[in-house]
């Protein structure tokens, strides 16, 4: 077995002669007393805590710590991330809405209507977002979105652009495009296996919980229209700066504890 429960543990304990007889409820009490939870697990990513990690992370964290001061000096910190291959799913039967003493019932079967690559940008100092629905997650489709993004912030003296090492971000065409046309843009990559340092990931999680969960779209175009309207509504109703508490000092303490 690769996954344990109290009943299977009780069964194996008796089969191996550890105890002649034991109830699964007793196994549960033993596990609770020992503070063990064999039915649970959690994934994690393991970044390499070397000098390159610290250099990249420190640059990103410096931007977060100084985002408001930079904004006063006409510099803006922007985080960018994408939700690739977002499926436009239509349930085969209409959802039954909730009623008194009865929860909502949603059809299990669905029809696929294609996918959308949803790109978002987050302005760190005020929490405002901007969204684009792209046909593909590559440099050719990313660059026109960047043109629109930088036009929105054309008054900024400098733009600090934070993103992960995705293929469209580090593509030679993207790099050449930024160097040739936008020298005022400073790009900062999050360290490998540490994309959680990109606040746009938090934005996508918050946005998805409000505007994508339990969604039902009859076509890809309907999903695109929904996303285009939803990021604007998010700005009106929910946008605010994220309370980011992980500073460079805390990072140094963390690296000291875990980097040995």
N, C-alpha and C positions, 0 to 999 in steps of 0.2 A: 504493500500500500504506500502511496505517496501523500495521502492526506488522512489525518487522524481525527476521529471523533470519540466521544466518551464510550459509545457502544462498542466500536471496534477495538478500542484500548482494553476494555473489560474482556472482550472475547479473546484477544491475543494473550492477555495476562493469565487467563485460565488455561489456554492451550499450551503455554510454555511452562506451566506449573509454578508460576510465581505465587499464585494464591489458588486454593481449591475452588473458591466461588467468590464472586464480587459483583455487585450491582453497578450499572453505569452511573447511577446517582452518587454512589460512593466515590467512583473515579472522579466525578465532577467536583466533589468536595475536596478530594486530595489535590487536584489541580489548582483549585481556588486557593487552598492553604499554601501551596508552593508557588503561587503567583505565576503559573504557566498557562499559556493559551495556544495549544497545538492546532486549533482550528483557524488561527489567524496567521497572516504573513504580510509583508510589506516590501515593495521594490525600493531600491535606491540606486543612485548613480554614484560612481566612485571617481571623483576628479583626481588627477595627479597633482598633489600639492607641492609643486616645484616653483622655481623663480618665475617661470612664464605664467603660471596660474596667478601668482600674487600680483604680477605686473598688470595683467589684463583686468583682474578683479578690482584692484586698487583704482584703476582709471575709471571704471564704471561706477564704483562706489563714490569716488570724488565727485562725479557729475550729480549723483543723487543728493549728496550732502550739500551741494552748492547750487542746485537747480534754481531756487528762487532768487538768489543773488545774481546768478548769471542772467536770468530773465530781466532783472533791473538794468543790466548792462547791455541789453539787446542781443543776448545770446540765448539760444533755446536748446534744451535737452529733449530728444525724441527717441522713444523706443519703438522698434518695429519687429513684428512677428507675423506669421501666417498660420492659418488653419487649412492645411492642404486636403484636397479630396473630400470636401464636405458633401455628403450625399443628399440629394433631393429625393426624399422618400414620401410616398403617398400611401396611406393605409387603404387596404382593399375594401374596408367598410367604414362608415363614419364613426367617429368616437362617440360613445355614450356619455353625456356630461354627468357630473356628480349630482346626487339628489340627497335629500335628508336620509341619513343612515346608510348611504351607499356611495362608495368612492367612484371616481371616473373609471370607465372601462375603455381600453384602447385595443383595437384589432392588432393581433400579433403579426399577421402577414402584411407585406407591403410591396409596392411597385417602385422600382428604381427609375429615376428620370435623369440620370447623369450626376455629375459632381461639379462643385464650385471650389475654387481656391480663394479663400477669404483672407485678404491681407489687411492688417490694421497697424496704425501708427498711434502712439500715445504721447501727448505732450506732458512731460513729467510734472512741471510746476503747477499745472491747473487741472490735470486729469482728463482733458478733452481728447476725443479720439477721432480718427478719420478711417474710413473703410473703403476697400476696393474689391470687386469680384473679378478675379482673373481667370482666363481660360486655361492657363497652365502655370505651373510653379517654376518658372525659369527666368533667366536674365532678360530675354526679349520682352516678356510681359511685365517684369518688375520695373524696368527703366521708365516707361511712360507714367507709371504710378509715382515714381520718385520725382519726376518733373512736376506733377501736380502738387505733391507734398512740399517741395521746395518753393514753388510759386506761392503757396499759402503762407510761407514764412520768408518771403522775399525781403521783408524789412529787417530781418535778423542779420547782425554782423557776422555771426558764426552759428553753425548748427552742429551740435554734438549728437551723432546718430549711433545709437546702441542697437546691435542685433547679434544673432548667433552666427556660427560658421556654416550656415546653410549654403548649398551649392549655388543658388542664385545670388547670394550675397557676396561670395568670394570669387565668382566667375571673373575671368579676365575681362570680359566685355563690360561688366558692371564696374570693375576697378578703373578701367580706362575711361569710361564715361564720367565717373565722379572726378577723376583727376583733371580731365580736359575741360569739363563744363562747370564744375562746382568746387573750386578750390577752397571755398569757405566752409565746406562740409568736412568735419572731422569724424571718421568712422572708428568705432570701438567694438571689437569682437568680445563676446563673453568667452571665458575659458572653456576648453573642451569638457563635456559632461557637466557643465554648469550653466546651462541655458536658463535655469531658474533665476539667474541674476538679471534677466531681462524682464522688466516690469510689464511689458506687453503680454507676457504669459499670464500674469495675474488678470490683466484686462480681458483676455480671451476667455478665461475661466468665469469671470463675473458676467461677461456678455452672454456666453453660452447658456449659463444657468437661467438667465432672464428671457432670452430671445430664441434659443434653439431647442431646449429641452421640450419634449412632447410636441414638436413641430410636425406639421402635415402639409405637404405642398404638392399640388397637382402637376407641376412641371418645374423644370430647371429655371425658367424665366420667373416663375412665381417665387422661388427661393431667392433669386437675385434681387427682385423687387422688395422682398421682405427684408433682406440684409441691408439694402440701400436705405430703406426707411428706418430700420431699427437702430443703426449707429447714430443717426441724427436724434432719435428719441432718447437714446441712452445719454447723449450729451445734455439734453434738456432736463432729464429726471434724475440721473444718477452720477454724472461725472464729478469726480473730486480727486485731488492728489492722493495717491496711496501712502499710507503711513509706513514708510520704510525705515526699519530700525537697525538693519545690519550695516554697521559702519566699518570703516577701515580698521579701527581699533579692535572691534569685535572679531573681524576676520583674522587679524594677527593672533589673537588669543586662540581662536579656533584652529588655525594652522599649527600653532605651538602644541596644542593638545593632541591633534589627530595626525600631524605630519611626521611624527617620529617613526 
